[in-house]
Amino acid sequence: MEEWKVAGALVLGLACSGAWAADPNLGRNLAAGCAGCHGTDGNSVGGTASLAGMPRDRLLARIGEFRSGAKPATIMHQISKGYSDEQLALIADYFASRKPAGGER
């Protein structure tokens, strides 16, 4: 009987992950958590970096520096570790597609 529970949990997990991948708004939804510091759509109005229009590879490299501890941070090293690589890629894609408030990057 235990095998059925494990198999059921696995199928449910795969179904949910497929639903996430099919959600066209997932990158935007994940990026919403960044708005508090990096501004709506990644256009910062404070002392943090604007992310709107930043190339995907550049943003992923910066996040990788926070995750590894190579770049000092107050909170980004913790936040960046809370997402999977796939989720971070979706977030980076979202910000890369946003228009910077001050023009091109």
C-alpha positions as CSV (number, residue, x, y, z in Angstrom):
1,M,0.0,0.0,0.0
2,E,2.9,2.4,0.7
3,E,4.1,2.1,-2.9
4,W,0.8,3.6,-4.1
5,K,1.1,6.6,-1.8
6,V,4.7,7.2,-3.0
7,A,3.6,6.8,-6.7
8,G,0.6,9.0,-6.2
9,A,2.7,11.8,-4.6
10,L,5.2,11.5,-7.5
11,V,2.5,11.8,-10.1
12,L,0.9,14.7,-8.3
13,G,4.3,16.4,-8.0
14,L,5.0,15.9,-11.7
15,A,1.6,17.2,-12.7
16,C,2.1,20.4,-10.6
17,S,5.5,21.0,-12.0
18,G,4.1,20.7,-15.5
19,A,1.3,23.2,-14.6
20,W,3.9,25.7,-13.4
21,A,5.9,25.3,-16.6
22,A,2.7,25.9,-18.7
23,D,1.9,29.1,-16.8
24,P,2.9,32.0,-19.0
25,N,2.8,34.4,-16.0
26,L,5.0,32.4,-13.7
27,G,8.1,34.5,-14.3
28,R,6.1,37.7,-13.6
29,N,4.5,36.2,-10.5
30,L,7.9,35.1,-9.2
31,A,9.4,38.5,-10.0
32,A,6.7,40.2,-8.0
33,G,8.6,39.4,-4.8
34,C,11.5,41.6,-6.1
35,A,9.4,44.7,-6.5
36,G,9.9,45.8,-2.8
37,C,13.5,46.5,-3.4
38,H,14.0,46.6,-7.2
39,G,10.7,48.4,-8.1
40,T,7.7,47.6,-10.2
41,D,8.7,45.8,-13.3
42,G,12.3,46.0,-12.1
43,N,12.5,49.8,-12.3
44,S,14.1,50.8,-9.0
45,V,13.4,54.2,-7.4
46,G,15.8,53.6,-4.5
47,G,19.3,52.6,-3.8
48,T,19.0,49.1,-5.3
49,A,19.8,48.2,-8.9
50,S,17.1,48.4,-11.6
51,L,16.6,45.0,-13.2
52,A,14.3,46.0,-16.1
53,G,16.0,45.4,-19.5
54,M,19.1,43.7,-17.9
55,P,20.2,40.9,-20.2
56,R,19.2,37.5,-18.9
57,D,22.8,36.1,-18.7
58,R,24.0,39.2,-16.9
59,L,21.3,38.9,-14.3
60,L,21.8,35.2,-13.8
61,A,25.5,35.8,-13.3
62,R,24.8,38.4,-10.7
63,I,22.4,36.2,-8.9
64,G,25.0,33.4,-9.0
65,E,27.5,35.7,-7.3
66,F,25.0,36.3,-4.5
67,R,24.2,32.6,-4.2
68,S,27.9,31.6,-4.0
69,G,28.7,34.3,-1.5
70,A,31.2,35.9,-4.0
71,K,29.2,39.2,-4.0
72,P,28.4,40.6,-0.5
73,A,24.8,41.4,0.3
74,T,22.5,42.1,3.1
75,I,19.7,39.8,2.0
76,M,20.1,38.7,-1.6
77,H,22.3,35.8,-0.7
78,Q,19.4,34.3,1.2
79,I,16.7,35.3,-1.3
80,S,18.6,33.9,-4.2
81,K,19.0,30.5,-2.5
82,G,15.2,30.3,-2.1
83,Y,14.6,29.7,-5.8
84,S,15.4,26.8,-8.1
85,D,17.6,27.4,-11.1
86,E,14.5,27.1,-13.3
87,Q,12.7,29.7,-11.3
88,L,15.6,32.1,-11.4
89,A,15.8,31.7,-15.2
90,L,12.1,32.6,-15.4
91,I,12.6,35.7,-13.3
92,A,15.6,36.7,-15.4
93,D,13.6,36.2,-18.6
94,Y,10.9,38.4,-17.2
95,F,13.2,41.3,-16.2
96,A,15.1,41.1,-19.5
97,S,11.7,41.6,-21.3
98,R,10.8,44.7,-19.3
99,K,11.5,48.2,-20.6
100,P,13.9,50.3,-18.4
101,A,12.3,53.5,-17.2
102,G,15.4,55.6,-18.1
103,G,15.9,54.1,-21.6
104,E,18.0,51.2,-23.0
105,R,20.5,49.2,-21.0
